[in-house]
Amino acid sequence: MNDFNVRVTEKDDISILYVEGFLDAHTVSAFESSILKLVKDKKYKIVVNMQKLEYISSAGLGVFMGFIEEIREQGGDIKLTNLSDKVFRVFELIGFPTLFDILPDEEEAITKFNAI
């Protein structure tokens, strides 16, 4: 059973997405619509907390690639935090650490946004 859940909270002008479970072809639309809503609402500072993410497929990775350029053009960014070793290895395999800020925790990502 591939359960997936995404919850969005706001901290000042930063949107924090908590993703949980399995992010794959079956659940990717829920994740994509969450990010799309933020972009439509002109919220370009996004932190994705993956503490409870158990699995991510190429479909899930594609969502990040699909939005990052537009978000950066608007002066924002997507920062990734709290990755498990298993999830980090998937990101590392395709070179995400050179494209995205991957930080140990949410507070560090927020601090980095506030330092800009």
N, CA, C and O atoms as a Tinker XYZ file with bonds, in Angstrom:
   464  protein
     1  N      0.850000   -1.193000    0.000000    73     2
     2  CA     0.000000    0.000000    0.000000    64     1     3
     3  C      0.889000    1.247000    0.000000    63     2     4     5
     4  O      1.702000    1.448000    0.902000    81     3
     5  N      0.718000    2.059000   -1.010000    73     3     6
     6  CA     1.541000    3.255000   -1.124000    64     5     7
     7  C      0.818000    4.463000   -0.565000    63     6     8     9
     8  O      0.107000    5.166000   -1.283000    81     7
     9  N      1.003000    4.691000    0.704000    73     7    10
    10  CA     0.390000    5.856000    1.323000    64     9    11
    11  C      1.320000    7.044000    1.174000    63    10    12    13
    12  O      2.539000    6.920000    1.287000    81    11
    13  N      0.724000    8.195000    0.918000    73    11    14
    14  CA     1.498000    9.415000    0.808000    64    13    15
    15  C      0.657000   10.544000    1.378000    63    14    16    17
    16  O     -0.561000   10.590000    1.205000    81    15
    17  N      1.340000   11.453000    2.062000    73    15    18
    18  CA     0.653000   12.584000    2.640000    64    17    19
    19  C      1.559000   13.800000    2.525000    63    18    20    21
    20  O      2.771000   13.696000    2.711000    81    19
    21  N      0.976000   14.943000    2.222000    73    19    22
    22  CA     1.749000   16.185000    2.201000    64    21    23
    23  C      0.952000   17.232000    2.963000    63    22    24    25
    24  O     -0.248000   17.409000    2.752000    81    23
    25  N      1.656000   17.923000    3.858000    73    23    26
    26  CA     1.034000   18.946000    4.694000    64    25    27
    27  C      1.862000   20.207000    4.544000    63    26    28    29
    28  O      3.092000   20.151000    4.536000    81    27
    29  N      1.196000   21.339000    4.426000    73    27    30
    30  CA     1.902000   22.611000    4.215000    64    29    31
    31  C      1.662000   23.527000    5.409000    63    30    32    33
    32  O      0.529000   23.712000    5.852000    81    31
    33  N      2.745000   24.094000    5.917000    73    31    34
    34  CA     2.619000   25.125000    6.948000    64    33    35
    35  C      3.412000   26.342000    6.484000    63    34    36    37
    36  O      4.229000   26.251000    5.568000    81    35
    37  N      3.166000   27.462000    7.115000    73    35    38
    38  CA     3.866000   28.704000    6.762000    64    37    39
    39  C      4.645000   29.191000    7.976000    63    38    40    41
    40  O      4.167000   29.138000    9.109000    81    39
    41  N      5.852000   29.663000    7.707000    73    39    42
    42  CA     6.616000   30.321000    8.763000    64    41    43
    43  C      7.150000   31.607000    8.155000    63    42    44    45
    44  O      8.064000   31.584000    7.331000    81    43
    45  N      6.576000   32.723000    8.566000    73    43    46
    46  CA     6.851000   34.017000    7.938000    64    45    47
    47  C      6.529000   33.910000    6.450000    63    46    48    49
    48  O      5.394000   33.601000    6.087000    81    47
    49  N      7.522000   34.165000    5.576000    73    47    50
    50  CA     7.243000   34.089000    4.136000    64    49    51
    51  C      7.761000   32.775000    3.537000    63    50    52    53
    52  O      7.952000   32.673000    2.325000    81    51
    53  N      7.984000   31.785000    4.386000    73    51    54
    54  CA     8.513000   30.501000    3.930000    64    53    55
    55  C      7.430000   29.431000    4.065000    63    54    56    57
    56  O      6.781000   29.312000    5.104000    81    55
    57  N      7.250000   28.666000    3.009000    73    55    58
    58  CA     6.293000   27.556000    3.028000    64    57    59
    59  C      7.051000   26.270000    3.308000    63    58    60    61
    60  O      8.077000   25.995000    2.687000    81    59
    61  N      6.542000   25.489000    4.244000    73    59    62
    62  CA     7.202000   24.229000    4.594000    64    61    63
    63  C      6.265000   23.084000    4.240000    63    62    64    65
    64  O      5.133000   23.018000    4.717000    81    63
    65  N      6.753000   22.189000    3.400000    73    63    66
    66  CA     5.984000   21.011000    3.014000    64    65    67
    67  C      6.523000   19.819000    3.780000    63    66    68    69
    68  O      7.721000   19.538000    3.747000    81    67
    69  N      5.642000   19.126000    4.462000    73    67    70
    70  CA     6.017000   17.892000    5.155000    64    69    71
    71  C      5.514000   16.737000    4.303000    63    70    72    73
    72  O      4.308000   16.542000    4.156000    81    71
    73  N      6.436000   15.980000    3.750000    73    71    74
    74  CA     6.034000   14.851000    2.912000    64    73    75
    75  C      6.268000   13.558000    3.682000    63    74    76    77
    76  O      7.245000   13.415000    4.417000    81    75
    77  N      5.350000   12.629000    3.494000    73    75    78
    78  CA     5.341000   11.438000    4.316000    64    77    79
    79  C      4.929000   10.241000    3.468000    63    78    80    81
    80  O      3.963000   10.312000    2.709000    81    79
    81  N      5.665000    9.143000    3.601000    73    79    82
    82  CA     5.278000    7.906000    2.933000    64    81    83
    83  C      6.040000    7.662000    1.648000    63    82    84    85
    84  O      7.261000    7.806000    1.596000    81    83
    85  N      5.301000    7.289000    0.608000    73    83    86
    86  CA     5.898000    6.901000   -0.665000    64    85    87
    87  C      5.520000    7.902000   -1.744000    63    86    88    89
    88  O      4.343000    8.078000   -2.057000    81    87
    89  N      6.532000    8.560000   -2.311000    73    87    90
    90  CA     6.301000    9.517000   -3.395000    64    89    91
    91  C      6.683000    8.823000   -4.693000    63    90    92    93
    92  O      7.865000    8.676000   -5.006000    81    91
    93  N      5.670000    8.396000   -5.451000    73    91    94
    94  CA     5.931000    7.678000   -6.695000    64    93    95
    95  C      4.882000    8.074000   -7.734000    63    94    96    97
    96  O      4.133000    9.031000   -7.535000    81    95
    97  N      4.834000    7.343000   -8.830000    73    95    98
    98  CA     3.928000    7.691000   -9.933000    64    97    99
    99  C      2.471000    7.760000   -9.487000    63    98   100   101
   100  O      1.686000    8.522000  -10.053000    81    99
   101  N      2.104000    6.974000   -8.480000    73    99   102
   102  CA     0.708000    6.940000   -8.030000    64   101   103
   103  C      0.359000    8.124000   -7.130000    63   102   104   105
   104  O     -0.802000    8.523000   -7.049000    81   103
   105  N      1.358000    8.681000   -6.459000    73   103   106
   106  CA     1.075000    9.729000   -5.473000    64   105   107
   107  C      1.636000   11.092000   -5.879000    63   106   108   109
   108  O      1.417000   12.089000   -5.192000    81   107
   109  N      2.363000   11.128000   -7.001000    73   107   110
   110  CA     3.080000   12.345000   -7.376000    64   109   111
   111  C      2.141000   13.526000   -7.636000    63   110   112   113
   112  O      2.531000   14.672000   -7.411000    81   111
   113  N      0.918000   13.277000   -8.101000    73   111   114
   114  CA     0.020000   14.394000   -8.416000    64   113   115
   115  C     -0.341000   15.201000   -7.172000    63   114   116   117
   116  O     -0.520000   16.417000   -7.256000    81   115
   117  N     -0.451000   14.540000   -6.018000    73   115   118
   118  CA    -0.757000   15.262000   -4.769000    64   117   119
   119  C      0.386000   16.200000   -4.410000    63   118   120   121
   120  O      0.160000   17.330000   -3.976000    81   119
   121  N      1.607000   15.729000   -4.592000    73   119   122
   122  CA     2.781000   16.546000   -4.292000    64   121   123
   123  C      2.887000   17.702000   -5.284000    63   122   124   125
   124  O      3.126000   18.850000   -4.908000    81   123
   125  N      2.702000   17.366000   -6.556000    73   123   126
   126  CA     2.803000   18.378000   -7.601000    64   125   127
   127  C      1.775000   19.485000   -7.399000    63   126   128   129
   128  O      2.096000   20.662000   -7.557000    81   127
   129  N      0.540000   19.119000   -7.050000    73   127   130
   130  CA    -0.492000   20.147000   -6.865000    64   129   131
   131  C     -0.192000   21.027000   -5.649000    63   130   132   133
   132  O     -0.555000   22.203000   -5.640000    81   131
   133  N      0.460000   20.476000   -4.630000    73   131   134
   134  CA     0.851000   21.295000   -3.470000    64   133   135
   135  C      1.858000   22.369000   -3.872000    63   134   136   137
   136  O      1.742000   23.523000   -3.460000    81   135
   137  N      2.837000   21.985000   -4.671000    73   135   138
   138  CA     3.847000   22.967000   -5.102000    64   137   139
   139  C      3.224000   23.952000   -6.094000    63   138   140   141
   140  O      3.503000   25.150000   -6.045000    81   139
   141  N      2.389000   23.448000   -6.982000    73   139   142
   142  CA     1.728000   24.313000   -7.955000    64   141   143
   143  C      0.905000   25.394000   -7.259000    63   142   144   145
   144  O      0.907000   26.550000   -7.682000    81   143
   145  N      0.207000   25.017000   -6.197000    73   143   146
   146  CA    -0.596000   25.983000   -5.444000    64   145   147
   147  C      0.299000   27.073000   -4.838000    63   146   148   149
   148  O     -0.055000   28.252000   -4.864000    81   147
   149  N      1.454000   26.678000   -4.293000    73   147   150
   150  CA     2.377000   27.664000   -3.727000    64   149   151
   151  C      2.849000   28.631000   -4.807000    63   150   152   153
   152  O      2.887000   29.841000   -4.585000    81   151
   153  N      3.207000   28.105000   -5.972000    73   151   154
   154  CA     3.685000   28.949000   -7.070000    64   153   155
   155  C      2.570000   29.906000   -7.520000    63   154   156   157
   156  O      2.817000   31.089000   -7.757000    81   155
   157  N      1.354000   29.386000   -7.632000    73   155   158
   158  CA     0.225000   30.241000   -8.022000    64   157   159
   159  C     -0.015000   31.340000   -6.999000    63   158   160   161
   160  O     -0.409000   32.452000   -7.349000    81   159
   161  N      0.226000   31.018000   -5.725000    73   159   162
   162  CA     0.061000   32.003000   -4.653000    64   161   163
   163  C      1.307000   32.875000   -4.472000    63   162   164   165
   164  O      1.408000   33.642000   -3.514000    81   163
   165  N      2.253000   32.745000   -5.405000    73   163   166
   166  CA     3.509000   33.510000   -5.395000    64   165   167
   167  C      4.341000   33.274000   -4.134000    63   166   168   169
   168  O      4.971000   34.189000   -3.603000    81   167
   169  N      4.325000   32.030000   -3.673000    73   167   170
   170  CA     5.146000   31.645000   -2.520000    64   169   171
   171  C      6.313000   30.833000   -3.060000    63   170   172   173
   172  O      6.180000   29.653000   -3.382000    81   171
   173  N      7.454000   31.496000   -3.149000    73   171   174
   174  CA     8.594000   30.888000   -3.838000    64   173   175
   175  C      9.696000   30.405000   -2.900000    63   174   176   177
   176  O     10.681000   29.816000   -3.344000    81   175
   177  N      9.529000   30.652000   -1.623000    73   175   178
   178  CA    10.518000   30.135000   -0.661000    64   177   179
   179  C      9.934000   28.862000   -0.075000    63   178   180   181
   180  O      9.020000   28.905000    0.748000    81   179
   181  N     10.473000   27.729000   -0.509000    73   179   182
   182  CA     9.877000   26.447000   -0.158000    64   181   183
   183  C     10.908000   25.537000    0.504000    63   182   184   185
   184  O     12.013000   25.342000   -0.003000    81   183
   185  N     10.519000   24.995000    1.632000    73   183   186
   186  CA    11.329000   23.984000    2.321000    64   185   187
   187  C     10.536000   22.685000    2.256000    63   186   188   189
   188  O      9.353000   22.659000    2.598000    81   187
   189  N     11.180000   21.611000    1.821000    73   187   190
   190  CA    10.514000   20.308000    1.800000    64   189   191
   191  C     11.167000   19.436000    2.865000    63   190   192   193
   192  O     12.312000   19.008000    2.719000    81   191
   193  N     10.421000   19.180000    3.940000    73   191   194
   194  CA    10.915000   18.358000    5.043000    64   193   195
   195  C     10.565000   16.902000    4.726000    63   194   196   197
   196  O      9.393000   16.538000    4.629000    81   195
   197  N     11.599000   16.084000    4.569000    73   195   198
   198  CA    11.407000   14.691000    4.147000    64   197   199
   199  C     11.657000   13.692000    5.262000    63   198   200   201
   200  O     11.954000   12.526000    5.003000    81   199
   201  N     11.537000   14.144000    6.494000    73   199   202
   202  CA    11.816000   13.276000    7.635000    64   201   203
   203  C     11.028000   11.969000    7.580000    63   202   204   205
   204  O     11.545000   10.915000    7.950000    81   203
   205  N      9.771000   12.037000    7.117000    73   203   206
   206  CA     8.923000   10.836000    7.106000    64   205   207
   207  C      8.729000   10.264000    5.707000    63   206   208   209
   208  O      7.865000    9.415000    5.486000    81   207
   209  N      9.554000   10.745000    4.753000    73   207   210
   210  CA     9.475000   10.200000    3.394000    64   209   211
   211  C     10.243000    8.886000    3.359000    63   210   212   213
   212  O     11.432000    8.844000    3.676000    81   211
   213  N      9.563000    7.824000    2.974000    73   211   214
   214  CA    10.196000    6.512000    2.964000    64   213   215
   215  C     10.771000    6.144000    1.608000    63   214   216   217
   216  O     11.712000    5.356000    1.516000    81   215
   217  N     10.195000    6.722000    0.549000    73   215   218
   218  CA    10.614000    6.335000   -0.793000    64   217   219
   219  C     10.288000    7.461000   -1.756000    63   218   220   221
   220  O      9.260000    8.124000   -1.625000    81   219
   221  N     11.178000    7.677000   -2.736000    73   219   222
   222  CA    10.890000    8.634000   -3.806000    64   221   223
   223  C     11.310000    8.001000   -5.126000    63   222   224   225
   224  O     12.400000    7.440000   -5.237000    81   223
   225  N     10.441000    8.095000   -6.121000    73   223   226
   226  CA    10.739000    7.539000   -7.444000    64   225   227
   227  C     11.154000    8.668000   -8.382000    63   226   228   229
   228  O     11.165000    9.836000   -7.994000    81   227
   229  N     11.492000    8.313000   -9.607000    73   227   230
   230  CA    11.880000    9.323000  -10.587000    64   229   231
   231  C     10.726000   10.294000  -10.853000    63   230   232   233
   232  O     10.960000   11.460000  -11.169000    81   231
   233  N      9.491000    9.820000  -10.726000    73   231   234
   234  CA     8.335000   10.718000  -10.905000    64   233   235
   235  C      8.354000   11.821000   -9.852000    63   234   236   237
   236  O      8.086000   12.983000  -10.155000    81   235
   237  N      8.672000   11.449000   -8.615000    73   235   238
   238  CA     8.763000   12.427000   -7.539000    64   237   239
   239  C      9.903000   13.404000   -7.766000    63   238   240   241
   240  O      9.757000   14.605000   -7.539000    81   239
   241  N     11.036000   12.886000   -8.212000    73   239   242
   242  CA    12.181000   13.742000   -8.488000    64   241   243
   243  C     11.866000   14.722000   -9.612000    63   242   244   245
   244  O     12.325000   15.864000   -9.609000    81   243
   245  N     11.076000   14.255000  -10.567000    73   243   246
   246  CA    10.716000   15.098000  -11.703000    64   245   247
   247  C      9.948000   16.344000  -11.302000    63   246   248   249
   248  O     10.058000   17.381000  -11.956000    81   247
   249  N      9.174000   16.250000  -10.235000    73   247   250
   250  CA     8.413000   17.414000   -9.762000    64   249   251
   251  C      9.378000   18.530000   -9.364000    63   250   252   253
   252  O      9.163000   19.693000   -9.704000    81   251
   253  N     10.439000   18.172000   -8.644000    73   251   254
   254  CA    11.426000   19.187000   -8.245000    64   253   255
   255  C     12.032000   19.854000   -9.478000    63   254   256   257
   256  O     12.156000   21.077000   -9.542000    81   255
   257  N     12.405000   19.028000  -10.452000    73   255   258
   258  CA    13.026000   19.566000  -11.655000    64   257   259
   259  C     12.033000   20.424000  -12.447000    63   258   260   261
   260  O     12.415000   21.413000  -13.072000    81   259
   261  N     10.767000   20.038000  -12.411000    73   259   262
   262  CA     9.754000   20.766000  -13.157000    64   261   263
   263  C      9.492000   22.172000  -12.634000    63   262   264   265
   264  O      9.068000   23.047000  -13.388000    81   263
   265  N      9.741000   22.391000  -11.353000    73   263   266
   266  CA     9.401000   23.687000  -10.749000    64   265   267
   267  C     10.603000   24.564000  -10.421000    63   266   268   269
   268  O     10.463000   25.783000  -10.312000    81   267
   269  N     11.779000   23.967000  -10.262000    73   267   270
   270  CA    12.896000   24.724000   -9.689000    64   269   271
   271  C     13.287000   25.954000  -10.519000    63   270   272   273
   272  O     13.604000   27.005000   -9.961000    81   271
   273  N     13.265000   25.822000  -11.829000    73   271   274
   274  CA    13.692000   26.949000  -12.667000    64   273   275
   275  C     12.752000   28.141000  -12.489000    63   274   276   277
   276  O     13.198000   29.271000  -12.284000    81   275
   277  N     11.461000   27.879000  -12.569000    73   275   278
   278  CA    10.471000   28.950000  -12.419000    64   277   279
   279  C     10.572000   29.607000  -11.042000    63   278   280   281
   280  O     10.495000   30.830000  -10.921000    81   279
   281  N     10.746000   28.782000  -10.009000    73   279   282
   282  CA    10.836000   29.303000   -8.648000    64   281   283
   283  C     12.087000   30.167000   -8.475000    63   282   284   285
   284  O     12.038000   31.227000   -7.849000    81   283
   285  N     13.195000   29.709000   -9.028000    73   283   286
   286  CA    14.433000   30.504000   -8.924000    64   285   287
   287  C     14.352000   31.788000   -9.739000    63   286   288   289
   288  O     14.914000   32.809000   -9.344000    81   287
   289  N     13.660000   31.744000  -10.872000    73   287   290
   290  CA    13.476000   32.967000  -11.670000    64   289   291
   291  C     12.706000   34.014000  -10.883000    63   290   292   293
   292  O     12.855000   35.211000  -11.130000    81   291
   293  N     11.889000   33.577000   -9.945000    73   291   294
   294  CA    11.106000   34.486000   -9.106000    64   293   295
   295  C     11.849000   34.859000   -7.821000    63   294   296   297
   296  O     11.274000   35.480000   -6.926000    81   295
   297  N     13.116000   34.483000   -7.732000    73   295   298
   298  CA    13.921000   34.832000   -6.562000    64   297   299
   299  C     13.769000   33.871000   -5.399000    63   298   300   301
   300  O     14.240000   34.149000   -4.296000    81   299
   301  N     13.121000   32.752000   -5.632000    73   299   302
   302  CA    12.924000   31.778000   -4.563000    64   301   303
   303  C     13.831000   30.565000   -4.713000    63   302   304   305
   304  O     14.789000   30.575000   -5.486000    81   303
   305  N     13.511000   29.525000   -3.960000    73   303   306
   306  CA    14.287000   28.294000   -4.023000    64   305   307
   307  C     13.486000   27.177000   -3.353000    63   306   308   309
   308  O     12.537000   27.423000   -2.609000    81   307
   309  N     13.898000   25.951000   -3.640000    73   307   310
   310  CA    13.367000   24.788000   -2.929000    64   309   311
   311  C     14.540000   24.204000   -2.161000    63   310   312   313
   312  O     15.540000   23.805000   -2.757000    81   311
   313  N     14.420000   24.155000   -0.854000    73   311   314
   314  CA    15.470000   23.561000   -0.017000    64   313   315
   315  C     14.924000   22.263000    0.568000    63   314   316   317
   316  O     13.768000   22.189000    0.986000    81   315
   317  N     15.770000   21.250000    0.589000    73   315   318
   318  CA    15.360000   19.926000    1.038000    64   317   319
   319  C     15.996000   19.642000    2.394000    63   318   320   321
   320  O     17.188000   19.883000    2.587000    81   319
   321  N     15.202000   19.130000    3.330000    73   319   322
   322  CA    15.746000   18.868000    4.667000    64   321   323
   323  C     15.326000   17.496000    5.175000    63   322   324   325
   324  O     14.389000   16.876000    4.672000    81   323
   325  N     16.055000   17.048000    6.189000    73   323   326
   326  CA    15.715000   15.843000    6.961000    64   325   327
   327  C     15.602000   14.584000    6.092000    63   326   328   329
   328  O     14.720000   13.754000    6.313000    81   327
   329  N     16.491000   14.444000    5.110000    73   327   330
   330  CA    16.444000   13.258000    4.256000    64   329   331
   331  C     17.007000   12.051000    4.990000    63   330   332   333
   332  O     18.033000   12.151000    5.664000    81   331
   333  N     16.339000   10.914000    4.859000    73   331   334
   334  CA    16.906000    9.669000    5.385000    64   333   335
   335  C     18.075000    9.287000    4.483000    63   334   336   337
   336  O     18.177000    9.785000    3.362000    81   335
   337  N     18.944000    8.420000    4.951000    73   335   338
   338  CA    20.083000    7.987000    4.130000    64   337   339
   339  C     19.603000    7.379000    2.824000    63   338   340   341
   340  O     20.187000    7.612000    1.765000    81   339
   341  N     18.535000    6.599000    2.909000    73   339   342
   342  CA    18.000000    5.919000    1.730000    64   341   343
   343  C     17.522000    6.932000    0.680000    63   342   344   345
   344  O     17.837000    6.803000   -0.503000    81   343
   345  N     16.770000    7.928000    1.121000    73   343   346
   346  CA    16.263000    8.947000    0.200000    64   345   347
   347  C     17.413000    9.809000   -0.309000    63   346   348   349
   348  O     17.448000   10.162000   -1.487000    81   347
   349  N     18.351000   10.150000    0.569000    73   347   350
   350  CA    19.493000   10.966000    0.145000    64   349   351
   351  C     20.280000   10.272000   -0.955000    63   350   352   353
   352  O     20.715000   10.918000   -1.909000    81   351
   353  N     20.467000    8.960000   -0.830000    73   351   354
   354  CA    21.228000    8.216000   -1.849000    64   353   355
   355  C     20.575000    8.325000   -3.218000    63   354   356   357
   356  O     21.273000    8.404000   -4.229000    81   355
   357  N     19.243000    8.329000   -3.267000    73   355   358
   358  CA    18.540000    8.485000   -4.541000    64   357   359
   359  C     18.847000    9.867000   -5.129000    63   358   360   361
   360  O     19.138000    9.987000   -6.319000    81   359
   361  N     18.781000   10.893000   -4.303000    73   359   362
   362  CA    19.078000   12.252000   -4.753000    64   361   363
   363  C     20.536000   12.361000   -5.206000    63   362   364   365
   364  O     20.842000   12.987000   -6.220000    81   363
   365  N     21.414000   11.744000   -4.441000    73   363   366
   366  CA    22.845000   11.812000   -4.731000    64   365   367
   367  C     23.163000   11.138000   -6.066000    63   366   368   369
   368  O     23.993000   11.618000   -6.838000    81   367
   369  N     22.498000   10.035000   -6.318000    73   367   370
   370  CA    22.720000    9.251000   -7.518000    64   369   371
   371  C     22.515000   10.067000   -8.788000    63   370   372   373
   372  O     23.226000    9.875000   -9.775000    81   371
   373  N     21.548000   10.974000   -8.765000    73   371   374
   374  CA    21.271000   11.753000   -9.973000    64   373   375
   375  C     21.788000   13.193000   -9.874000    63   374   376   377
   376  O     21.403000   14.050000  -10.669000    81   375
   377  N     22.647000   13.447000   -8.910000    73   375   378
   378  CA    23.326000   14.735000   -8.855000    64   377   379
   379  C     22.545000   15.871000   -8.222000    63   378   380   381
   380  O     22.897000   17.035000   -8.414000    81   379
   381  N     21.489000   15.564000   -7.469000    73   379   382
   382  CA    20.704000   16.633000   -6.840000    64   381   383
   383  C     21.502000   17.503000   -5.869000    63   382   384   385
   384  O     21.248000   18.704000   -5.790000    81   383
   385  N     22.459000   16.937000   -5.130000    73   383   386
   386  CA    23.183000   17.814000   -4.193000    64   385   387
   387  C     23.893000   18.988000   -4.861000    63   386   388   389
   388  O     24.193000   19.977000   -4.192000    81   387
   389  N     24.170000   18.906000   -6.162000    73   387   390
   390  CA    24.778000   20.054000   -6.833000    64   389   391
   391  C     23.713000   21.045000   -7.315000    63   390   392   393
   392  O     24.027000   22.203000   -7.591000    81   391
   393  N     22.475000   20.603000   -7.417000    73   391   394
   394  CA    21.397000   21.454000   -7.922000    64   393   395
   395  C     20.558000   22.074000   -6.819000    63   394   396   397
   396  O     20.013000   23.166000   -6.978000    81   395
   397  N     20.458000   21.371000   -5.703000    73   395   398
   398  CA    19.572000   21.795000   -4.619000    64   397   399
   399  C     20.342000   21.910000   -3.312000    63   398   400   401
   400  O     21.330000   21.211000   -3.087000    81   399
   401  N     19.863000   22.818000   -2.450000    73   399   402
   402  CA    20.373000   22.878000   -1.078000    64   401   403
   403  C     19.762000   21.721000   -0.311000    63   402   404   405
   404  O     18.543000   21.655000   -0.153000    81   403
   405  N     20.595000   20.808000    0.165000    73   403   406
   406  CA    20.111000   19.712000    1.000000    64   405   407
   407  C     20.702000   19.937000    2.385000    63   406   408   409
   408  O     21.916000   19.880000    2.577000    81   407
   409  N     19.820000   20.192000    3.346000    73   407   410
   410  CA    20.254000   20.602000    4.680000    64   409   411
   411  C     19.786000   19.595000    5.727000    63   410   412   413
   412  O     18.792000   18.899000    5.522000    81   411
   413  N     20.504000   19.518000    6.853000    73   411   414
   414  CA    20.160000   18.537000    7.881000    64   413   415
   415  C     18.774000   18.742000    8.482000    63   414   416   417
   416  O     18.079000   17.772000    8.782000    81   415
   417  N     18.370000   19.995000    8.658000    73   415   418
   418  CA    17.064000   20.219000    9.281000    64   417   419
   419  C     16.407000   21.500000    8.791000    63   418   420   421
   420  O     17.026000   22.359000    8.163000    81   419
   421  N     15.137000   21.582000    9.108000    73   419   422
   422  CA    14.273000   22.678000    8.683000    64   421   423
   423  C     14.778000   24.044000    9.162000    63   422   424   425
   424  O     14.751000   25.021000    8.414000    81   423
   425  N     15.236000   24.098000   10.411000    73   423   426
   426  CA    15.688000   25.374000   10.978000    64   425   427
   427  C     16.847000   25.949000   10.159000    63   426   428   429
   428  O     16.924000   27.154000    9.918000    81   427
   429  N     17.741000   25.058000    9.740000    73   427   430
   430  CA    18.892000   25.515000    8.957000    64   429   431
   431  C     18.439000   26.083000    7.612000    63   430   432   433
   432  O     18.987000   27.078000    7.138000    81   431
   433  N     17.438000   25.445000    6.999000    73   431   434
   434  CA    16.915000   25.917000    5.716000    64   433   435
   435  C     16.264000   27.291000    5.888000    63   434   436   437
   436  O     16.448000   28.179000    5.056000    81   435
   437  N     15.511000   27.457000    6.961000    73   435   438
   438  CA    14.846000   28.737000    7.228000    64   437   439
   439  C     15.893000   29.829000    7.471000    63   438   440   441
   440  O     15.768000   30.944000    6.964000    81   439
   441  N     16.912000   29.498000    8.243000    73   439   442
   442  CA    18.000000   30.449000    8.497000    64   441   443
   443  C     18.655000   30.874000    7.189000    63   442   444   445
   444  O     18.960000   32.051000    6.995000    81   443
   445  N     18.870000   29.914000    6.295000    73   443   446
   446  CA    19.511000   30.204000    5.025000    64   445   447
   447  C     18.631000   31.122000    4.174000    63   446   448   449
   448  O     19.140000   32.037000    3.526000    81   447
   449  N     17.328000   30.888000    4.170000    73   447   450
   450  CA    16.421000   31.780000    3.437000    64   449   451
   451  C     16.461000   33.186000    4.028000    63   450   452   453
   452  O     16.495000   34.174000    3.294000    81   451
   453  N     16.456000   33.271000    5.345000    73   451   454
   454  CA    16.430000   34.574000    6.006000    64   453   455
   455  C     17.743000   35.339000    5.842000    63   454   456   457
   456  O     17.782000   36.555000    6.027000    81   455
   457  N     18.803000   34.636000    5.500000    73   455   458
   458  CA    20.105000   35.285000    5.333000    64   457   459
   459  C     20.221000   35.974000    3.975000    63   458   460   461
   460  O     21.138000   36.765000    3.750000    81   459
   461  N     19.300000   35.674000    3.083000    73   459   462
   462  CA    19.380000   36.235000    1.722000    64   461   463
   463  C     19.020000   37.712000    1.748000    63   462   464
   464  O     19.026000   38.368000    0.706000    81   463
